[in-house]
Amino acid sequence: MASTEAAQLSEVEVALLGLVSIRPMYGYEIGHHFDRALAPFWSVPRTQIYPKLRELDERGLVDSQHVLQEARPNRRVYEITDEGRERLRDWVRGPMRWPELKHPMMAKIFLGHLLPPEEVLGLLSDYRDRAAQWRDQLWEIHSKFEPSLKGSYGRSAFFQLVSLEHLIALAELEHSGAQRAIEAIEDARRTLERGDGEGSDELINIVREHLTPTRGGGT
């Protein structure tokens, strides 16, 4: 069972401890790996990274060493301590909560009656295209991660790839969901633009054709 102390780790603390649990890193590396691996699903302002690293150092959860370099600027390397690893391990052992969902696309579709259908379609088309770009960028990151499976950090790379593939699936879901909404609104446009309250049967059929999800089984 996770300890009370571990449960009190903030999101930025978990993110930073998680990165330096993979291997020792200096500040720039931490920021780079955060942007590449965590930023798509872990909301942490970049301005918090360095102050929080200093705080974790003071609390004994990470250890830092000032490394002198001849041809380059000196840098500070951070490594997780035994106490930090145990606190992080307790956090990982805690229950997986349902994600806190704030979904602007869903909110705007919900309020789509306030705009002409054409304007809603424009917003959705832009979102669909950006979701496709996001998905493609994630696949590019995936391809760069794959060689790490053969290195000394293959174990951590494996779990990073598993989480990344779930993120890719979410990006694909956003893309396909926006496309389904576009097709439904396009089919319903004439009925919606009439605005006379008629055509309810048409709208019901369109919803059933394009949007009604099938109830899945699975375990």
Secondary structure, 3 states (H helix, E strand, C coil): CCCHHHHCCCHHHHHHHHHHHHCCEEHHHHHHHHHHHHCCCCCCCHHHHHHHHHHHHHCCCEEEEEECCCCCCCEEEEEECHHHHHHHHHHHHCCCCCCCCCCHHHHHHHCHHHCCHHHHHHHHHHHHHHHHHHHHHHHHHHHHHHHHHHCCCHHHHHHHHHHHHHHHHHHHHHHHHHHHHHHHHHHHHHHHHHCCCCCHHHHHHHHHHHCCCCCCCCC
